Structures are given as structure tokens and as C-alpha cells.
Amino acid sequence: MIELRLRDLRKKNGLTQDEVAAHLKIARVTYSRYESGDNEMTYESLALLADLFSVGIDCLLGRSGRDVFSKAEISMVDKYRALDDRGRQSVLAVIEHEYSCVNARERGKKAM
């Protein structure tokens, strides 16, 4: 389970195995074995990966119901939280509009 989460998080964050291995200060082949499930990682590596991907260790272990978010998605949430009520309402209005457009297109495709 953890190996799938590692691969998904790495790709969502646009990182290579070499880049993640460098962050952990380990060989790429060692990190590759984490992703394949052939090696178990140290607690230190687990903590460093959680920090790198901005997730909790529970998320890496598959014990969290929370989706895996990219750094861009986390950045958007942080920016949203910094807005005042008017700004939040504006953002939500745009999201609702775009979401309704996507749903309308999907309903149109199903009707064909």
C-alpha cells in the first residue's frame, strides 16, 4: 500500500526518483525499492517523505481517508484560507460555475 502512495505522491508533485532520493540522502535504487515494496524504510525516511509531500504519516501508511493532495492543491487551500469572506465567496462562486459547466458537458456526452 505505501509503495503505491509513494509513487502517486511523487508523480503528483512532479518529482523523479532521483530527486526524492536526494531529499532523503539515499541512493536512487534504495528509493526505487521503497516504491516497489522490496525495501522497508526507516522512520526518518518516512518522516522526511511526509514533510516533502506535505502529508501526514498516516496518509503514507494508508490509514487516512484524506485524499492525496499535490503541492499546488495545498497552496490553493492555503491561499483560500487567507482570504476574507468576500474573497472566499468569490472563489466559491467561480468554482460552482465551473463545476456546473463540467457537469453539463458530462450530461451532454451521456445523452449521445
Secondary structure, DSSP 8 states (H G I E B T S, - for coil): -HHHHHHHHHHHTT--HHHHHHHHTS-HHHHHHHHHTSS---HHHHHHHHHHHT--HHHHTT---S----HHHHHHHHHHHHS-HHHHHHHHHHHHHHHHHHHHHHHHHHH-
